[in-house]
Amino acid sequence: MRQKEIQDLISLIEKYDQTNPKIIKYNIRKYLKKHNKQEMADALEIDIQTIYSWTKAKGNRPSFLTALKLCKLLEIDLEKLLK
């Protein structure tokens, strides 16, 4: 990776970490409505309960890497989860 790419990645990780988890959860819920949650869980190699926890008010949000993989599956930019 080039220095510019590394800096861009660091900035994206920081933005993800600083985004209110409620915003990320809301957007995950919105985008997952159109998809089979079990198929998503299988593709991400995680338990379906993990996906459900992302959509609950008090649940966890995905790690940065898992969020990237989810965005790839959903064919959306990570930025869409952060706004």
VMD Tcl script that draws the C-alpha trace (Angstrom):
set ca {
  {0.00 0.00 0.00}
  {1.12 3.50 -0.71}
  {1.27 6.13 1.98}
  {-1.80 7.93 0.59}
  {-3.81 4.70 0.63}
  {-2.68 3.95 4.17}
  {-3.68 7.43 5.32}
  {-7.07 7.13 3.60}
  {-7.66 3.80 5.33}
  {-6.69 5.22 8.71}
  {-9.08 8.13 8.16}
  {-11.91 5.77 7.24}
  {-11.30 3.60 10.32}
  {-11.28 6.69 12.53}
  {-14.51 7.92 10.97}
  {-16.11 4.51 11.55}
  {-14.95 4.45 15.17}
  {-16.25 7.97 15.78}
  {-19.67 7.41 14.21}
  {-22.52 7.00 16.66}
  {-23.30 3.26 16.80}
  {-27.02 4.05 16.56}
  {-26.48 5.53 13.10}
  {-24.59 2.45 11.93}
  {-27.24 0.13 13.38}
  {-30.07 2.09 11.74}
  {-28.37 1.92 8.36}
  {-27.56 -1.77 8.68}
  {-31.22 -2.42 9.47}
  {-32.27 -0.37 6.45}
  {-29.97 -2.18 4.02}
  {-30.58 -5.66 5.40}
  {-34.36 -5.38 4.92}
  {-33.88 -6.35 1.29}
  {-31.67 -9.35 2.00}
  {-31.93 -12.76 3.58}
  {-30.18 -12.46 6.94}
  {-29.19 -16.12 7.05}
  {-27.55 -15.87 3.63}
  {-25.69 -12.76 4.77}
  {-24.54 -14.50 7.95}
  {-23.33 -17.48 5.93}
  {-21.47 -15.27 3.47}
  {-19.81 -13.37 6.32}
  {-19.09 -16.63 8.17}
  {-20.82 -15.41 11.31}
  {-23.79 -16.56 13.35}
  {-27.16 -15.10 12.41}
  {-27.54 -13.94 16.03}
  {-24.62 -11.60 15.40}
  {-26.54 -9.92 12.60}
  {-29.60 -9.61 14.83}
  {-27.46 -8.03 17.54}
  {-26.34 -5.35 15.07}
  {-29.96 -4.31 14.59}
  {-30.91 -4.21 18.27}
  {-30.74 -0.96 20.23}
  {-28.36 -2.40 22.83}
  {-26.51 -4.82 20.58}
  {-23.04 -4.56 19.16}
  {-22.02 -3.01 15.90}
  {-19.82 -4.95 13.49}
  {-16.06 -4.62 13.62}
  {-14.58 -2.39 10.94}
  {-13.43 -5.38 8.88}
  {-16.83 -7.08 9.10}
  {-18.54 -3.82 8.17}
  {-16.35 -3.64 5.05}
  {-17.25 -7.21 4.14}
  {-20.94 -6.45 4.71}
  {-20.74 -3.40 2.45}
  {-19.10 -5.49 -0.24}
  {-21.94 -8.02 -0.04}
  {-24.55 -5.26 -0.08}
  {-22.68 -3.48 -2.90}
  {-22.64 -0.18 -1.03}
  {-19.90 2.19 0.09}
  {-18.99 2.10 3.77}
  {-19.86 5.81 3.91}
  {-23.54 4.85 3.53}
  {-23.43 3.13 6.90}
  {-21.98 6.24 8.51}
  {-24.54 8.86 7.47}
}
mol new
graphics top color blue
foreach p $ca { graphics top sphere $p radius 0.5 }
foreach p [lrange $ca 0 end-1] q [lrange $ca 1 end] { graphics top cylinder $p $q radius 0.2 }
display resetview
